[in-house]
Every structure is written in C-alpha cells, then in structure tokens.
C-alpha cells in the first residue's frame, strides 16, 4: 500500500472513530490534538499513526470522564468504609 492511499480525510477519521467531524476539528484547533502529518490546501490528511494517536486521546478522555462520573455517582458496592 502506498503512502497516499493510506491517508484519510477528517470526515473519514471522524466516521471511523464515531465522533462528529466538528469535534475532531475543534480538538485540533484547541491544541488538544496535533495537526495531522499531511496537509494539502483545504484538507487535513491523517496517517494511520495520527488516527491511533487520536483514538488513544479519546479513550483517555472517556476514561477520565468515567472516573469523574463514578466519583459523583458511586456504584452500589464500590463504596469503601
């Protein structure tokens, strides 16, 4: 597989990761995610490595959210003491 065929647009990445494209672009603009490795005028092109990095960030974000939610609403039987 050549390098060009392994690049994905922001829309394709968002669909693959099941998040809104606007959220992906927001996280990049905010600086939470780095710009993708490749760009052509008017398009961001993501490598497989970029996509894995985004997926890891989203998993960490979800994990943190779940921990915070668990502190606010502990599951019965999880309380110590």
N, C-alpha and C positions, 0 to 999 in steps of 0.2 A: 504494500500500500504506500503510495507516495505521500509526501507531506501535505500537499494541497487537499487531497481527498480526506485527510484526517482532521481538517479544520471544521469547526461548527459555528454557526451564527448564534447570536444571543437568543434569538427565538427558539432555535433548535435545542440549545442548552437549557433554557427555561422549561421547555416541554419535557425534556428528558428528566429533569430534576423535579418536575411537577410544582413549579413555583411561577408566579406571574413574571413576565419579562420585565415589567416595570420595577419589580423588587430587585431583580438581578442588577439592572442598570443603576438603581438607587444605591445599592451596596457598593458598587464600583465608584460612583460619583462621590459617595460619602467617605470613601477611602478604606472601608472595611475589607474590600477585596481589591487586589491589584488589577490594573488594566490587563487585558489579555495579551499574550505574546505577539500576536499578529494583528495588524490593522490595515485596512485599505480605506480610502476616503469614504466616509459614511457608514462603515461597517466594522464591527469588532469580530474578530475570528479567534475562536478558542481552540487550543490544543487539548488533547486528552488529559495532559498533565494539569492544565488550567481547570478543566472540569472536575477532576479529582480534588483539587485544592478547594474549589467552591463547595463541593459536596461535603468535604471534611468541615469546612467552616459552618455550613448549615447544620450538620449533625451536632457540632459543639454548641451552637446557638440553641438548638432544640433541647439538648441535654441540660443546659443551664436553665432554660425555661421550665423544664420538667422538675428540676431540683427546687426552683423557686416556688413553683406551684405546690409541690409536696410539703414545703415548709408552711405554706399558708393553709393548706387543707391536708393534714396528715391522713394517711390511710389507716383505718382501724387496725390495731395490732402492731403498727410500726412505732407507736409511742413507747418511749423508754421511761422507766421510773415507776 
